[in-house]
């Protein structure tokens, strides 16, 4: 067991700053409005002057968090972005996660780096499969969840039905903080349940800037033609109104629910103002069997590796969450997995594709270390190298293919690109024993293959051709049991780039037969890094 080091000299300052942090991720089903909400939180936090543009480069109208060329063209998120902003005396570290189901593993890793989650639902669709899966990950991680029901300015499911669905499907009591006035595509305003006021927001062009907000005491609000909707809203809100104890949110018994519209900025001020009460600040994380105090030595865990964030320099950025102590640019740290000492001189605050040198970071902060050689997802960095945070579980691939370079003269670049994409976790490069035959590419979903092809072409100058592999099922096996596998047609033992042994099969029936004939094989439920 590792004994935590003595508190740092400025422990009081470290603890005070840690208490000011709120590090969270946004989870949602694709098309629920996650990226729009991300942009609007930055707008309300003053990090951008106009939604869809970075303050330092206002002429650019590309979305801050969706910076990869493929993301901009398709209008989807397939990589995680790290964004930081201040609001109301708190510092928010927002890890914007992929919205596409094929990249759920990237989302899973991001949830390892945060202390809370903001769950976004489409008011017209309610809970959807991807959201339910991500909620289960949040539950496993013990993350408090704040719920934002988006698109309330469009025809929506009845609010009471939405609350019933949340409680029925995820087993957490939803407690609304506000209530929509009008649910048929005409949102007249929001009733702030706790403040007993009606909130209205002036519309701006595409909601690109913050419109003037007005609060009117509920008893004094002139509903006019919205009188019937106003009557219904007050009656319904009275049925569910309750005082929320933040401790119940932190214990995952309750989720505060905010109705609104990210596109038109309705309800966002109330969400941001209440957020610090319900999202927990950084707490101690355990290394081996011991908790690492927030004010102890510097430590951090890598949760993402991204190549070519700046294609001009072919760089490689390791994103890490600071778990304890004070990070200072230029310090050295030891990778607990390799025992290798690293100089952390090129540290950046990542703002979409923008980057800015960061000199200091504290518990809860997320920073990018450029060209951190040999660093992998899940690695622990610390001052003495004696800490080791729990590994980040990984998904097994579900689709398989072969990728080959069209131009043999670009084979070196092809191999380099494949290696970098594997280190990022976009693909798994699976090789047979002794390197026999072409490597097999394993991914969670089809889009990952398309992203790999496009990035190989755009970032590494390698056009590739793809052919489908015949495998459709995969399991991880204990290496000590691998030699017990029979030599069957349709069964293949492979190894990934990190030494994990996987078994591929042409169908699940092959595994069913294997379970019957060799029932005591050492299957691993989740493959973690060797």
N, C-alpha and C positions, 0 to 999 in steps of 0.2 A: 504494500500500500504506500502511495506517495504522500509525504507530509507537506502540506502547503507551506510556502515560504512566508517569512515575516511580512507584516503590512508595510506598504511603501510609505515614504516620508510624507507624502501629501495625501494620505488616505481620506481625510475629511473632504478635501476638494474632489477627489475621485468619486466618493460616495454621493456627494451633492450633485455632481454632473450626471452620474449614472441615474439618479432618481429623476432627472429632467428628461431622460431619453424615453421614447416610445418607438420600439422597433416592431414593425408589423408587415404582414403580407396581405394582398387582396386575393381572394379565391372566388371563382365563379365558373359557370358554364360558358362556353364560347358564345359571344354575341349578347351577353347580359349587360354590357356597357362598362366592363372593368377598365379598359384603357381610357375611355372618356372620363370616368370618375378619377382615375389617377391624375390626368391632366388638370382636372378642376381642383383637386386637393392642392396641387402645386400652385395653381392660380390663387386660391384663397390663402395659401401659406406665403405668398409673395415671391415664390421661387421663379415664376414666369409672369410676365406682364400681360400676356395674351395666350389663351389656351391653344396649344399646338405649336408654340414657338419658345425658344430659349431666350432669356433676357439678353444675353450677350450677343445673340445673333437673330435679331428680330426679323430680318429679311427671310429667314428660313421658316417655312410653314409646316415642316415635317413634325410628326408627333414626337415628343421628347423620348418617351419610353419605347416606342417602336422604331428603332434606328436601323436595323439590318435591312438591306435593300429588298430582300424577299418580303419582309414584314410590311414595308411601306407599300409595295406593289399589291400584295394580297389583302392588306388591311387586317392582318392577324398578328398575334404575338407568339413567337416560337422560342424566345430566349428570355432570361431574367434580366431586368434592369434594376439598378440601385439608385434611389433618388432621396435627397435630403432636403428638408425645409423646416422652418421655424414657425410656430403659431402659438400665441398666448403664453409665452414663456417656456414652452416645451420644444424640444428638438425631436422631429419625427424622422425616422429612417424607414423609408418605404421600399420594400423589395417587391417590385412589380413582376409578377410571375407569368409564364406562358398561359395563354387562354385556350390553347388547342390541346385536345385530349391526348394526342400522340406525344406531347411533351410533358406529360404528367410527372415524369421522373424529375425533370428540372424543377417543377413546382414543389415536389416532395422535398428536394434538397433545400429549396428556399425556406420552406416551413421549418427546417432544422435550425435556421439562423434567426428566427424571430421569436417574439414574446407574446404576440397576439395575432389574430386574423380578423380581417374585415370581409364578411361574406356578402357578396352582391347577388341579388336575385332579380330576375326580370318579372315585373309586376304582372305581366300578361301570361307568364308561363309557370311561375312558382319554382319549386325545387326541381332541378334537373339532374340526370345521372352523374355528370362530372362533378357537380357541386356536392352531391351526397358522398362520392368517393373522397373528395378532398376534405370534407367535414370529418370523415372517419380518421383521416391522417391527423387532423387537428386534435381530435379527441385522444388519439394515441399519444400525441406530443403533449397533452395537457394544456392546450392553448385556449385562453378565453376568446370567445367569438362575439363580435359586434356585427349586427345584420343591417344592411342597407337594401331596401326594396326599391329598385330603380325603375325608371320609365313610368312613373305614376301620372305623367301628362298624356299617356296613351290609354286606350281601353285596357282595363286591368281586371284581374280576378278580385272578387270581393275581399276587402282587407281582413275580415274575420276568418274567411276561408283560408287565406294565406297563413294566418297565425296558427290555425288548426293544423295545417299541413306541416308547418315547421315542428310543432310539438309532436305530432304523430310520427313523422319520418325520422327525426333526429333525436327525439327524447329530451330536448332541452326546452324549458318554458320560455316562450317569447313574451317580452314585456315592452309594449310600444312606448316610445318617447314622444311621438307626434302622430297625427292622424290626417289622412288626405280628405280634403273637402271637394267632392266630385270625383267619380271613378269611371266615367264613360268617355275619357279622352279630353275632358275639360276640367283641368285642375285649377280651382279657384284660389287655393291657398292651403296652408297646413295649420292644424290646431296643435300648438305646443301644449301637451297635456300637463306637464309639470308647471309651466308658467301661466296656463289658462289664457293664452293669447293666440291671436291669429297672425300667422306669418305670411307675408306676400313679398314676392321678389319681382322687380321690374325686369322685363325681358330685354336682352341685348342681342345683337346680331350673332346668331348661332351660339349664344352664351359664351362668346370668346372673352368677354370682360365681365367683371362683377357688377351686376345691376344694383340699384338702390333697394334696400330692404326696409320693409315697414312692419312694425308690430302694433297690433291693436288689441286692447283688452277684449276678451271674448264677448263679454256682455255688451260692449259698445260697438261691436262690428256690424256694419250695415251690409247684410248679405245680398240685398237686392234680388236680382233674378236667380241667385244661387240659394235662395232661402230653403228650398226643399233639401238640397244637398247638405246645407249647413245643419239643418235639423237632424238628418240621418247621421252625420259625422259626430255630432255631440252625443247622441244616444249611444252609438256604437263605442265611442271612446270611453264613455262612462262605464261600460260593461267590462272593460279590460284595464282601466287605469289602475296603477299600483305604484308604490314607491319601491325603487330598486336599490337593494343593498349591493354595492360593488363587490363585496366578498362573495356573493352568490354568483356573480359573473365570473370572478376569478376562479371559483370552484367548478365552473362549467355547468351550474345548475340553471342559470338564466342567461338568455341572450337579449340585450337591449335592441329594439327594432326601430329603425328610422325609415320613414317613407320619404320619397323625394324624386328628383329628376336631375341626373348629372348633366344632361345636355343643356338644360335651362337654368342650372345652378340652384334649383329649389331644394331646400332642406339641408344644404351642405354646411352652412354656418352652424346650425344646431348640432350636426354630427361632429364637426371639428371641436366645438366648444365642450361637448360632453365626453369626447374620446379619451382624454387623459384619466378620467375617473374609472373607466372600465378596462382600459388596456394597461397591463402591469408594466412597471419599469423592469430593467434587467435584474435578475436574481442570480444567486450562486449556481454554477453548474458543476457537475461532478466529474472528476478525473480519477479513473480507477475506482477506488472506494471512498475517496475523500472529496468533500466539497471545496472548491477553489474560491476563496473570498474575493469579492469584487475589488477590494483595495489591495490585493496581493500583487505578485509579480505579473508582468504582462503575459497574457496568453490569448490565443485566438484559434479558431477552427476554420479551415477552408471548406466552403460549401459549393463553390463553382469555379470552373476554369474556363476562360473564353479566349480563343485565339483571334487575332486580326481585328481587335476593336479599333485599331488604327492600321488599315491595310497598307499605308505607305511604309510602315516600319516592320510589318510582319510580327507584331508583338504578341505577347501571351500574358493575360492578366489572371491572377489568382484572387478571387473575391473571398474575403474572410471576415468573420464577425469577431470583434474583440469581446472576450468573455471576462477578462479581469485586467486590472492594472492600467497603466498609461502607456499608450504607444507613442513613440517619438520618432520622427523620420530620421533615418540614418542609424538607428539602433540595430543590433544583431539579435537573432533569435535562432533557436535550434529546433529542427524538425524532429519530433519525437519518434516518427516512424523510421527515419534514415539516420538519425544522429548527426545530420549535417547542419553546420552553422550557415545561416543566410544573412546577408546584409539587406536590410529593408530600407534602402535609400530611395527607391522610386515608388513612392506611395501616392495614391490618387484618390480623390473623391470623384466617383463616377456619376455623371448626370446625363443619362442616356449615352449618346456617343461623345458628349463633351466630357472633358476631364480637367481637373484642377489639382495641383499638388497640395497634399494635406500634410501638415507638420505634426499634428497631434490627433489622437483618437482615444476614446474612453469606452468603458463597457456599454455594449449595445450598439456601438457604431459599426458600420460596414465600410471597409476600405478595399481598394484594389491595389495589389502589389504587382508591378510590371516586371515581367521576365524573372519570376521566382522559379529558378531552375529546379526541376525534380519534384515540385510540389504537386500533390494530387488531391482530389476531392476527399474530404474526411481527415486530412492531415491536421495535427495539432502543432502549433508553433508556440514556444514559450522561451523565457529567458534562460532557464537552466536545463531545458530539454527533458525534464523528468515527468511532465504532465502528458496525459493521453486521454482525450475526451472520447466518449463512445463513438464507434464508427457510424457512418450514415448508411442505412440500408439502401439497397439498390434493386431496381426492377429487373426481372429476367426478360430477355427479348422474346417477342411473339411473332415477328416476321423475319424472313431470311432471304438474302439475295447475294449475287456475286456482282462486284463492280470491277471493271477492267479499264485501264487507260487506253483511249483511242489512239493516242500518239505515243509510240514506244520511246521516243526521245524525251518525253516528259515524265518518264517513270520515276525519277528521283523526286520530282515535285509531287507526283501522285502518292508516293509512299509517305512523304513528309505531311501532306494534307490528311491522309488517312490516320496517321499517328496523332496529329493534333485534334482531329475530330473525335478520336477515341478518348483522348485525355479529357476532352470537354464532356464526354458522356453522350454525344449526339448519336454515336454508333458504337457497337461492339465489333471488334475485329477478331474473329474466331479462327483458330488454326488447328489443324489435325496434328496428332503426335508426329514429331520429327519433321514438321513443316511440309508434309506431303500434300500436293494439290493446291488449288487456289484457296485463299482465305475466304471464309463465309462472313458476310456482314449481317449482324443481328440488330434489330431495332424494336421498339415498342409498337410503332405504328407507321403506316405508309408515308405520312408526311415527312418523317425523319429521313427516309431514303431520298425523297425529293430535295430536302434541304441539303443533304450531304452532296448530292450531285451538283446542285447549283453552287454551293460554296467551293467545291473542288474546282469548278469552272471559273468562278469569278475571283476567288482569292488565291488560287494556286495555279491558274492557267491550265487546268487539266480537264479536258472533256472526257467523259466516261460513258461506257455503255453498261447497261444493267440487264441481268437475267435473273429470273426468279430461282431460288433454291427450292428443293422439294420438301424441306422440313416445315413443320407447322406447330411443333410442341417442343418445350425445353424445360429441363430441370437442372438444378445444381446438385452436385454429388460430392460427398466427402472423398478427398483424394485417396484415402486409404482403402476405399471400396471400389475405386475406378477399375482396378484390375479384375474385378469379379463380373464385369459386364460381359454378356455373351456376344459373340460375333454374329449378330443378326443383320439381315438386310433391313434397311430403314432405320438403323440405330447408329449414331455416330458420337464418339467422344471427342470433344474439342477443348481448347484452352484459350482464355482471353488474354489480353495484354498484361493483366495483373496477376496471372498465374492461377486464376480460378478455373476449375474444371466443370464443364457443362456437358450435359448429354442432350443431343438433338434427336428427335424422332419425326418420322413422316406423318404420324397421326397420334392422337392420344390413345388409340387402341394398342399401339405398341407398348406404351407405358403401362396400360392395364394388364397386358400379358406379362410384362416384366414384374409387376407387383405380385401377380399370382405365383410366378415361378421362383422368384427370389424376393420374398416379402421383407427380408431384413436389410435390404440395401440402405446405405446411409444417405438418404436424400436430405438436402438442406432446404428449409422453407424459403429463405431469402439469401441471395448471394451477396456477401460483403467482401470488401477488398482483402486480399490475402496479406 
